[in-house]
Amino acid sequence: MRKRHVTQELNKRIEKLNKLKQKRFKYIQSITLSKVSLGDLRRRYKPRHSPLHPAILRSVPKFTRLPSNDYPVLIYGSDGGLLACRVPLNRPELIEHLSNTIDHLDKFPPKHYKYKGITRSEYKTRHLGIWCSYMKEPKYTKEHRDHQAAHDWFLEENSQLFREMSALLGQLVPGVFKEFQRYPLAKGQTRDCGAWAACVVNNGGNNPNETEIHRDVKESQYGYSCIVSCGNYTGGDLILYDLGHILEIVPGDLLLFPDSLIHHSNEPAIGTRKSLVTFTQENIYDYWHRKYGIVLKRKLAKERKAQKVKALKEKRKKLK
């Protein structure tokens, strides 16, 4: 009964968001890539980092640059799947407040985060909210628990910003919007990052450097993350290597994209650059699978692939 009620509420929210979508996306720049598809990126996904082919790195100077402007930019794959969306938030008060609250967190030194020995940048980073990294049940991140009161305060102070980011997700990929929120987290836990379970706060200081090329491989293979930056800086444009595009991201721009699938990094930035990235780990889905029996899309995809391979082998045998 509870699941049905939650689904009904989510459907109502999607209906409301669809009405706002027509106004928000009345004028857009739409790009369709003929050689890249969302489905293919998902099929080629691997839960580990691997270096890009040198030919891709050599072609970066030829990538298409998309400067920030007043209109949303939507990049689709050849299969119609959304690969990236950049849209101006037009809420400067929320961006200024985000910047101020990130500065406030400097009173509580964060852990310098590495993933399997990979340093993504020299930024100060802190991961807040709920994840299920090495546990059977979701928990607040260790960084969150180290300064629980301050981090709870930060999430509450930026709750309106999280709602705006979630609205973008609901307008463009309503299926993911509902999947992220259909099932509860562990007892006593709430979603303080909007539709997402967690977020990472980045503070580049006065001279932020470029981030290393990476995919966020622990995040949902079928999900999307949302980025918003703040501060006073120039540069820091986002390189999307698999798409052959470079997006200018200025303070107040929201960027929605499947960061577990697409290799990305930031160009060098000058000034004070800070950012907030919302995400939901794939292991949260594993928890919902164990707790509520949801079907994992990645397992279905693996089974379909195995069936195709089997059918191809049988066909080859018949031809011999």
N, C-alpha and C positions, 0 to 999 in steps of 0.2 A: 504493500500500500504506500509506504514512504517513497519508494522509487518512482511509482506512478505520479505521486504528488510533485516530486522534484522535477520530473520530466515535463509535467504540465506547466510548472512555473517557468522552466527554461524556455519552453515553446512560446509562452507569453512574452518573455523578454526578447526573444528573437523577432517576434512580430513587431514590437515597438522599435527595435533597432533597425529593422528593415525600412520603416517609415522615415527614420532619420538618415538612413543610408542614401536615399534618393536625393536629399539636399546636400549631403557631404560629398557625394561623388557625381554631382551634376556635370562638372567640368573636370576631365581627367586626361592624363597622358597614359595611354595604354600601349604596352609593348608585348608582342608575342614572339618568342624565340623558336625558330624552326628546328634547331638542332639539340634542344634541351627539353626534357619533359620531367614533370614531378614524379611520375610513375617510374621512370628509368632511374632517377636519383635514389628513390626508395629501394629499387631492386638491387642497386649497386652499393647500398649502405653496408658499412662494416663497423662493428663496435670498437674499433681501434684506429689510432692515427696512422696515416701513411703519407709519405712525401708526395707532393704534386709532381707531375711529369715536367721536366725542364722546359719543354716546348710551351707549356702553359705559362710558366714564369717569364719566358722570353717575350710572350705576346702581351704582357700587362700594359706596356706603353700604348698599345693599339686598342685597348679596351674602350668602350663607349662611356663617356662621362656624362652624368646627369646632374646638373646643378640644381640646388634647392630653389623652389619657387612656390607660388601660392596654390598650386594645383596638386592633387594626389598623383603619384606615379605608380602604376600597377604593372608588374612584369609577370607574364604567364608563360607556361611551357607549351609545347606543341600539342599536348593532350588537354589543354585548358586548365591545368592545375596552377594555382597561385604560387609563384616562386618568391615574390617580394612585393611589398607595398610600402611606400613612403608617403606620409600625409602630414601636413602641418596641423598641429594641435590647436593653434590660435587661442591658447590659454596662458599668456605670459606669467600671470600671477602664480600658477601651479608650478611652472618651471623655475621661477625665482625661489619659491618656497622649497622645492626639491633641492636646489643648490645650497640653500641655507641649512637645511636639515642634514645634508651630507657633511657640511662643514662641522656641524655640531657633533657628529659621530667621531670626529678626529680626537675627541677627548678620551675615546675608548679604543686603544690601539688594536687594529685587526690582525688576523693571521695572514701571512703572505701565502696565497693559495697556489698549489701546483697540482697538476693532474698527471699521475704516472711519470713524474720527473720532468714534465714539460712546463717551462715558465712561459706564460702567455704574454706577459708584459711586466714592467716594473711598477704598475699601478698599485695603489692600496686597494685591496679588494676585500669584501666581506659578503658571505652567503647567508641570507636570512630566510626564515620561513621553514617549510616542511620538505624533507626529502627522505629517501629510503635507501641511502647509498649502500650500506653494508649490513642492513638490519632487516628482519622479517616484518617489522611494523614501522610505519613512518615516525620520524621524530624531528624536533627542531634541530637545525644544524648546530654543531658544536660552537661555531662562531656566534650564533644567535644566543645560545645558552650562556656563553661566557659573560655577556652583558645584556641579559634578558630584558630588563626594564628599559634600557636605552633603545634597544632594537624594536621592542613592542611599540614604544613611543614613535619611532621613525616610521614604522608601517602605518600606524594610525594617522599620523600627520599627513601622510601622502595617500590616504585612502581614496580621495577624489581623483587623483592622477591614475591610480590603479583602475578605477571604474572607467575612466576615459580609454585606457589601453585595452581593457576588456571589451568595451563597446566596439572598438575597431575589430577585434577578433571575432565577435559575434556577427558583425556586419559582413565580413568577408569570408570567414570559414565557420559557419554556424555549427557544423558537425563537430569540429574540434572544441568549440566553445561549450557545447553540451557534454561532450565526453570528459572534459576536464572537471566538470562540476556535478556530473550525474551521481557519483558515489561519494560517500563521506570519507574523510581521512580517519585517523585513529581517534579513539574516544577523547573528548576534551580539546581537540584541535580544530582550528578554524582556518579558512582561506583568507589570509591577510594581504595577499598580493593579487586581489581581484580574482579572475578566473584561474590563475596559476597557483601552484602550491608554494613557490619560492621565488626569490629574486637575488641578484647579485648587484652590489653597489660598488662602483669603480670611482676612484678619485685619483686623477693623474697629477694633482699638484700644479705647480707653476710652469712646468715644462714637460708635459706628457709625451712619452715616446710612442712609437708605433707598436701595435700588438703583433705577435707572431701568427703565422698562418695556422689555422686550426678549424676543426669542426667540433661542436659541443656534443660529442658522441654518446654521452650518458643521458642526454635528454631524449624526449619521446621521438621515435622514428616517424610517427604520424602526427606530430604536433607542430606548433609554431611558437616562437618566442617573440617578445616585443622589446624594442630598445628605445630609450629616450635620453638625450644628452642635455647637459646644462653647463653653465659657466661662461667664460669669456675667452674664446679661442679662435684660431684660424687653422685650417687643415683638418686632419683627422678623418678624411673621407673613407668610406667603407668599400673595400675591394671585394667583390663577389666573383671569385675565380672561376667557378663552374659556369657562371652566366656570362662572363666576358663584359661585365659592367662595373663601374665605380660610381657610387652614390654619395653625393655631398649630403652630410647630415649636420644641420645647424641646430642650435638650441631651440627646442620646441618641436622638432620633427619627430614623429613616431615612425619606427621601422618595424614591420612585421615580416618575418621570414622563417623558414624551417632551418634553423642553424645547426641541427644535427646532420643535415644532408649536404649543406653548401660550405665549401672551404671559404673562409673569410679572414680578413685582418684590417686594421686601420692604418692609414698612412700617418706619417709624423704630424703632430699637432703642436702649435705654439700658443701658449697662454694657459689658462686654467680650464681644463676639460674634465668634466665628471659625467657619469652616466648611470642609468638604472636599466637592468635587463631582467625581465620576468621569464620564468621557465618552469616546466614540470618534468621531473625525471622519468625515464622509462620504467624505473623500478617501482614507481607509484602504481603503474598499471599492473605490475607483477603482484603487488599487494592486493589490488582489487580483484585480480584473478584468483588468488588464494582465498580471499575473504568472501567474495560475492560471485565467483565463478564466471567473470566476464571472459569473453573470447578475445584472445590477443591477436591483433591484426598481423603482427610479424610472424606468428606461428602459422596463421592461415596462408600467408604469402609463401612461407617456406614449404608448406605442404603442396601448394599449387605448383611451385617450381619443381618439386620432386616428382609430381605427377607428370609434368611436361617432359622431364628428362626420361622418365620411365617409358612414356608413350613414344618418344623419339627413338629410344633404344629398340623397342619392339618393332617399330616401323623399319629401322635399318636391318633388323634380322630377317624380316619378310622379304626385303629387297635382295638379300644375298642369295 
